[in-house]
């Protein structure tokens, strides 16, 4: 093999009081005997953000160091493969940086969501799924894996006003061949910042038309949406189910802590809708939340689909 190596090295640093964080970026190109080229790239970036401390109404400075490594070759699909995003979180509020969290997930790009979460995305090529991994920044805990062509799709965020209650939901259409053969369409997970609280599977008759159609939808274009069944009648005639965002969650007003202490998280539901269907099309599945869990036995689905509660 003929080797032609081109390397570019850049040093970065971020100062905090008397301390520095440093990283590097580089690229290496190899020319192969078959005439194609292989490229290996490392990129380092620094992202500052602040965490609010309610006890004394102060903010603590954090810096996330993102190292992205990927490799691809000419003559192949341009989507990166063997791609990894490694993240280090340092507390910069003291005289020296204090490492809080370090983690790595497969993907070619990553970013912070609402100064609270981190999402890593591996873009799928051709008929492969685009997969997202989402972690809670302060602990590095992997909260969920989701699928969807666009980052932010395939997941939903909600909060109860005047309470610490925040919840997420995520659809996951990635599966093994054995799971496909038994008719799996995908999984829906529901949880909080400490992890998964409840999980269900949606399935159909293996290799049937509905199995093929909704497995594709679940993997590429399904959005979970919150709907507050216990909201005050007539309070908002334009109320609609929505997914919310990490930085702007859907608000479940029936759980408003200013009215009364929240004794149980429930009274709302998750509605699953394929994004390629008409905007006014009914959801293909609606799953109530009762006792802070997905109530699979009370879910409604279109004919041909089945919902089962599964371990987290």
Protein Blocks (a to p, Z undefined) as FASTA:
>chain_A
ZZddddddddddddehjaccdddddddddddfkopacdddddddddddddddfklopacd
ddddddddddddehiafbdghiacddddddfkbmbdcdfbdcddedjbdcdehhlaccdd
dddehjbccddddddfklopafbdcddfbghihiacdddehiabdcdddddfbdcfklmm
nopabdcddddfkbcfbdcdddddehiaklmmmmmmmmmocccddddfkbcehklmmbcc
debjfklccddfklcfklpccfbgghiacddddfkbcfklccfbdcddehhiacfklpcc
dehiacddddZZ
